[in-house]
Amino acid sequence: MLSKKQTIFCIQEMEKMFPNAHCELVHKNTFELLIAVVLSAQCTDALVNKVTASLFEKYRTPEDYLAVPLEELEGDIRSIGLYRNKAKNIQGLSRRLIEDFDGKVPDTHEALESLPGVGRKTANVVLSVGFGIPAIAVDTHVERVTKRLAICRWKDSVQEVEATLKRKLPKEMWSQAHHDLIFFGRYHCKARKPECPTCPLLSICREGKKQAKARGFDG
């Protein structure tokens, strides 16, 4: 397992590689961010942005999403995976926002996770990106990278990965580290064919060393 010092070093190297790492979901406010993150489950940010380009022109408030039949909203997001369930959740969370939060997106974990379709990861993204509150959202990229590097254990749950990152990184690094890990996982340490030969972290990466041996290059 990597130490706190080694973990911080990894994040700093990722920042050097991707100095502009940021949330790639296009949004103009916290409500649009919430909708985009809900839509992004098991879906690429690129596809979500393609759909929301027109979606956010048609729907601007929670009331707008409730003003149309569910079938119409389903049609508007049909190209996104799990669109039926996501449409139902979007109308459900819109109703909850109006009834319980004066139509505004709340800024606490408890309140956000009370909304239909909003789990821990979505809440963390909204808090971090939308409100500037330090948080680490663990998606597939974050989980894969931290386990390959041995920042976390292979058997760790998503909650344990989040807790370990929070323990090994200073709080002021949490939000940016989330973006750094995602960019590193999305564009370099990919699920298939990670770019181990050119990785600045190869010397301390347990999985990279295995890849090096298997693929015949020196780590």
C-alpha positions as CSV (number, residue, x, y, z in Angstrom):
1,M,0.0,0.0,0.0
2,L,1.3,3.5,-0.8
3,S,2.0,5.8,2.0
4,K,0.4,9.3,2.4
5,K,3.6,10.8,1.0
6,Q,3.5,8.5,-2.0
7,T,-0.2,9.1,-2.6
8,I,0.3,12.9,-2.6
9,F,3.2,12.4,-5.0
10,C,1.0,10.4,-7.4
11,I,-1.7,13.1,-7.5
12,Q,1.0,15.8,-8.1
13,E,2.4,13.8,-11.0
14,M,-1.2,13.4,-12.4
15,E,-1.6,17.2,-12.2
16,K,1.6,17.7,-14.1
17,M,0.2,15.4,-16.9
18,F,-3.3,17.0,-16.9
19,P,-3.0,20.5,-15.6
20,N,-6.5,21.4,-16.8
21,A,-8.3,18.4,-15.3
22,H,-11.9,19.5,-14.6
23,C,-15.5,18.3,-14.6
24,E,-16.3,17.7,-18.3
25,L,-20.1,17.7,-17.9
26,V,-21.3,21.0,-19.4
27,H,-23.5,23.0,-17.1
28,K,-24.4,26.5,-16.2
29,N,-25.7,26.0,-12.6
30,T,-26.0,23.5,-9.8
31,F,-29.3,22.2,-11.0
32,E,-28.0,21.5,-14.5
33,L,-25.0,19.8,-12.9
34,L,-27.2,17.6,-10.8
35,I,-29.2,16.5,-13.9
36,A,-26.1,15.9,-15.9
37,V,-24.5,13.8,-13.2
38,V,-27.7,11.7,-12.8
39,L,-27.7,11.1,-16.6
40,S,-24.0,10.2,-16.6
41,A,-24.4,6.9,-14.6
42,Q,-23.0,4.1,-16.8
43,C,-22.7,6.6,-19.7
44,T,-19.9,8.8,-21.1
45,D,-19.7,12.5,-20.3
46,A,-19.4,13.1,-24.1
47,L,-22.8,11.5,-24.8
48,V,-24.4,13.3,-21.8
49,N,-23.1,16.7,-23.1
50,K,-24.6,15.9,-26.5
51,V,-28.0,15.2,-25.0
52,T,-28.0,18.1,-22.5
53,A,-27.1,20.6,-25.2
54,S,-30.8,20.5,-26.3
55,L,-32.2,19.2,-23.0
56,F,-31.1,22.3,-21.0
57,E,-32.6,24.6,-23.6
58,K,-36.0,22.9,-23.2
59,Y,-35.9,22.4,-19.4
60,R,-34.5,25.1,-17.2
61,T,-36.2,24.5,-13.8
62,P,-37.6,21.6,-11.8
63,E,-41.0,22.8,-12.8
64,D,-40.2,22.4,-16.4
65,Y,-39.4,18.7,-16.0
66,L,-42.7,18.1,-14.3
67,A,-44.7,20.0,-16.9
68,V,-44.3,17.2,-19.5
69,P,-45.5,13.6,-19.5
70,L,-42.8,11.1,-18.4
71,E,-42.9,9.6,-21.9
72,E,-41.9,12.9,-23.5
73,L,-38.9,13.3,-21.1
74,E,-37.9,9.7,-21.9
75,G,-37.9,10.5,-25.6
76,D,-35.7,13.5,-24.9
77,I,-33.0,11.4,-23.3
78,R,-33.6,8.1,-25.2
79,S,-30.0,7.9,-26.5
80,I,-28.7,7.6,-23.0
81,G,-28.5,4.2,-21.2
82,L,-31.1,3.4,-18.6
83,Y,-33.1,6.4,-19.9
84,R,-36.5,5.2,-18.5
85,N,-35.2,4.9,-15.0
86,K,-33.3,8.2,-15.3
87,A,-36.3,10.1,-16.6
88,K,-38.4,8.8,-13.7
89,N,-35.7,9.9,-11.2
90,I,-35.3,13.3,-12.8
91,Q,-39.0,14.0,-12.4
92,G,-38.8,12.5,-8.9
93,L,-35.9,14.7,-7.8
94,S,-37.5,17.7,-9.4
95,R,-40.7,17.2,-7.4
96,R,-38.6,16.7,-4.2
97,L,-36.6,19.9,-4.8
98,I,-39.9,21.9,-5.2
99,E,-41.6,20.3,-2.2
100,D,-38.7,20.2,0.3
101,F,-36.0,22.6,-0.9
102,D,-37.8,25.6,-2.4
103,G,-36.7,24.4,-5.9
104,K,-33.0,24.8,-5.1
105,V,-30.3,22.1,-5.0
106,P,-29.3,21.4,-1.4
107,D,-25.6,21.5,-0.3
108,T,-25.4,18.6,2.1
109,H,-24.8,14.9,1.6
110,E,-27.9,14.0,3.6
111,A,-30.2,16.3,1.6
112,L,-28.7,15.4,-1.8
113,E,-28.9,11.6,-1.1
114,S,-32.6,12.0,-0.2
115,L,-33.3,12.8,-3.8
116,P,-34.4,10.0,-6.2
117,G,-31.5,8.8,-8.3
118,V,-28.8,10.5,-6.2
119,G,-26.2,8.3,-4.5
120,R,-23.0,9.1,-2.7
121,K,-21.0,9.6,-5.9
122,T,-23.5,12.0,-7.4
123,A,-23.7,13.9,-4.1
124,N,-20.0,14.2,-3.9
125,V,-19.7,15.6,-7.5
126,V,-22.4,18.2,-6.9
127,L,-20.9,19.3,-3.6
128,S,-17.4,19.5,-5.0
129,V,-18.1,21.0,-8.4
130,G,-21.3,22.9,-7.7
131,F,-20.6,24.3,-4.3
132,G,-16.8,24.1,-3.9
133,I,-17.1,21.8,-0.8
134,P,-14.1,19.4,-0.6
135,A,-15.2,15.9,-1.6
136,I,-14.0,12.9,-3.6
137,A,-16.4,11.1,-5.9
138,V,-15.3,7.6,-6.7
139,D,-16.2,6.5,-10.2
140,T,-14.9,3.6,-12.2
141,H,-11.7,5.6,-13.2
142,V,-10.9,6.6,-9.6
143,E,-11.5,3.1,-8.3
144,R,-9.4,1.5,-11.1
145,V,-6.4,3.9,-10.7
146,T,-6.3,3.8,-6.9
147,K,-6.3,0.0,-6.8
148,R,-3.7,-0.4,-9.6
149,L,-1.4,2.0,-7.8
150,A,-2.1,0.3,-4.4
151,I,-3.3,3.5,-2.9
152,C,-6.2,1.2,-1.9
153,R,-6.7,-2.5,-1.7
154,W,-8.2,-4.6,-4.5
155,K,-11.0,-5.8,-2.2
156,D,-12.0,-2.3,-1.0
157,S,-15.5,-1.1,-1.6
158,V,-16.3,2.3,-3.2
159,Q,-16.9,3.7,0.3
160,E,-13.5,2.4,1.5
161,V,-11.7,3.8,-1.5
162,E,-13.2,7.2,-0.7
163,A,-12.3,7.0,2.9
164,T,-8.7,5.9,2.1
165,L,-8.2,8.8,-0.3
166,K,-9.6,11.2,2.3
167,R,-7.2,9.8,4.9
168,K,-4.1,9.9,2.7
169,L,-4.7,13.3,1.1
170,P,-5.0,16.7,2.8
171,K,-8.6,18.1,2.6
172,E,-7.6,21.0,0.3
173,M,-6.5,18.4,-2.3
174,W,-9.7,16.3,-2.3
175,S,-11.7,18.1,-5.0
176,Q,-8.9,18.5,-7.5
177,A,-7.5,15.1,-6.8
178,H,-10.9,13.7,-7.9
179,H,-10.5,15.4,-11.3
180,D,-6.8,14.4,-11.6
181,L,-7.6,10.8,-11.0
182,I,-10.5,10.8,-13.5
183,F,-8.4,12.4,-16.3
184,F,-5.5,10.0,-15.5
185,G,-7.8,7.0,-15.7
186,R,-9.7,8.2,-18.7
187,Y,-6.8,9.3,-20.9
188,H,-3.7,7.4,-19.6
189,C,-4.3,4.5,-17.2
190,K,-7.1,3.2,-19.3
191,A,-9.1,0.1,-18.5
192,R,-7.7,-1.6,-21.5
193,K,-4.1,-1.1,-22.6
194,P,-3.0,1.3,-19.9
195,E,0.0,3.4,-21.1
196,C,2.4,1.9,-18.6
197,P,5.7,2.4,-20.7
198,T,5.3,6.2,-20.6
199,C,3.9,6.5,-17.1
200,P,5.8,8.6,-14.6
201,L,4.4,6.5,-11.8
202,L,5.6,3.2,-13.2
203,S,8.4,2.8,-10.7
204,I,5.9,2.7,-7.8
205,C,2.9,1.1,-9.5
206,R,2.4,-2.5,-8.6
207,E,0.1,-3.2,-11.5
208,G,2.4,-1.3,-13.9
209,K,5.3,-3.5,-13.0
210,K,3.1,-6.6,-13.7
211,Q,2.2,-5.1,-17.1
212,A,5.9,-4.3,-17.7
213,K,6.8,-7.9,-17.2
214,A,3.9,-9.3,-19.2
215,R,4.4,-6.9,-22.1
216,G,8.2,-7.1,-22.2
217,F,9.4,-3.7,-21.2
218,D,11.4,-2.5,-18.3
219,G,9.6,-0.9,-15.3
